[in-house]
Amino acid sequence: MRRGKLFIAKALAFVAFATCASLACLPEQERTNYGPAESLGPRQFPGPKNPAPAGDGGTPPLQSLCGGKGPIDGGPCDTSWKKDIFEPMFKTAGTMKCSSGTACHGDNGTSPIMSDTDPEAARAQLALFIMPGNKKPYIDVCGKDPDGSGMVCNLGGACGSQMPKTSTGQLATAAQMETIRKWLACGAPNN
């Protein structure tokens, strides 16, 4: 029993010495200083707990987009984000179920997170999300070219993993894609 305790004590002493010798006991000028963890600041990304990006807590406001001019005014648009896209397609009860909290982009952490209850917040969350592969904003609120938005290629299956996943919602139909393209051609207004 005594040998076991002695062996454990020697092993712990060796680990402590090795740690000290390899990193912690280096002269200060030889250590890499990455700064305090809190220097990164509190980060809040768009999501259910931060549904309407307002520019606080690390979330850029929509006004920071488009060279600091914010979303463009595309003029009148016959296609409505809320009535023609968000409600019938993107909500949990919609055909695509994009904002479903249990399987998709609701509160489960799958990026981009989007609100299921607030169409304005959902639009902002998607406008602030940059597609990893093609570096396009998911919704381009700075222009009127539908192909400038990652949404078109993502829902159409030309980039990234085609959305929505068919186990949770139906793929976008040709008519739905046309509705989305018309809305994006208006400058993706919050209407």
Secondary structure as the mmCIF struct_conf table of DSSP 4:
data_model
#
loop_
_struct_conf.conf_type_id
_struct_conf.id
_struct_conf.beg_label_comp_id
_struct_conf.beg_label_asym_id
_struct_conf.beg_label_seq_id
_struct_conf.end_label_comp_id
_struct_conf.end_label_asym_id
_struct_conf.end_label_seq_id
HELX_RH_AL_P HELX_RH_AL_P1 ARG A 2 THR A 19
HELX_RH_PI_P HELX_RH_PI_P1 CYS A 20 ALA A 24
TURN_TY1_P TURN_TY1_P1 CYS A 25 CYS A 25
BEND BEND1 LEU A 26 LEU A 26
HELX_RH_3T_P HELX_RH_3T_P1 GLU A 28 GLU A 30
BEND BEND2 ARG A 31 ARG A 31
HELX_RH_3T_P HELX_RH_3T_P2 ALA A 37 LEU A 40
BEND BEND3 PRO A 46 PRO A 46
STRN STRN1 GLY A 47 GLY A 47
TURN_TY1_P TURN_TY1_P2 PRO A 48 LYS A 49
STRN STRN2 ASN A 50 ASN A 50
BEND BEND4 ALA A 52 ALA A 52
BEND BEND5 GLY A 55 GLY A 55
TURN_TY1_P TURN_TY1_P3 GLY A 57 GLY A 58
HELX_LH_PP_P HELX_LH_PP_P1 THR A 59 PRO A 61
HELX_RH_3T_P HELX_RH_3T_P3 LEU A 62 SER A 64
TURN_TY1_P TURN_TY1_P4 LEU A 65 LYS A 69
BEND BEND6 PRO A 71 PRO A 71
BEND BEND7 ASP A 78 THR A 79
HELX_RH_PI_P HELX_RH_PI_P2 TRP A 81 PHE A 90
BEND BEND8 LYS A 91 LYS A 91
TURN_TY1_P TURN_TY1_P5 THR A 92 ALA A 93
BEND BEND9 GLY A 94 MET A 96
TURN_TY1_P TURN_TY1_P6 CYS A 98 SER A 99
TURN_TY1_P TURN_TY1_P7 GLY A 101 ALA A 103
BEND BEND10 CYS A 104 GLY A 106
TURN_TY1_P TURN_TY1_P8 ASP A 107 ASN A 108
HELX_LH_PP_P HELX_LH_PP_P2 THR A 110 THR A 110
BEND BEND11 SER A 111 PRO A 112
HELX_LH_PP_P HELX_LH_PP_P3 ILE A 113 ILE A 113
BEND BEND12 ASP A 116 THR A 117
HELX_RH_AL_P HELX_RH_AL_P2 PRO A 119 LEU A 128
HELX_LH_PP_P HELX_LH_PP_P4 PHE A 129 PHE A 129
STRN STRN3 ILE A 130 ILE A 130
HELX_LH_PP_P HELX_LH_PP_P5 MET A 131 MET A 131
TURN_TY1_P TURN_TY1_P9 PRO A 132 ASN A 134
STRN STRN4 PRO A 137 PRO A 137
BEND BEND13 TYR A 138 ILE A 139
BEND BEND14 VAL A 141 CYS A 142
BEND BEND15 LYS A 144 LYS A 144
HELX_RH_3T_P HELX_RH_3T_P4 PRO A 146 GLY A 148
BEND BEND16 SER A 149 SER A 149
HELX_RH_AL_P HELX_RH_AL_P3 GLY A 150 GLY A 156
TURN_TY1_P TURN_TY1_P10 GLY A 157 GLY A 157
BEND BEND17 ALA A 158 SER A 161
BEND BEND18 MET A 163 PRO A 164
TURN_TY1_P TURN_TY1_P11 THR A 166 THR A 168
BEND BEND19 GLY A 169 GLY A 169
HELX_LH_PP_P HELX_LH_PP_P6 GLN A 170 THR A 173
HELX_RH_AL_P HELX_RH_AL_P4 ALA A 174 ALA A 185
TURN_TY1_P TURN_TY1_P12 CYS A 186 GLY A 187
#
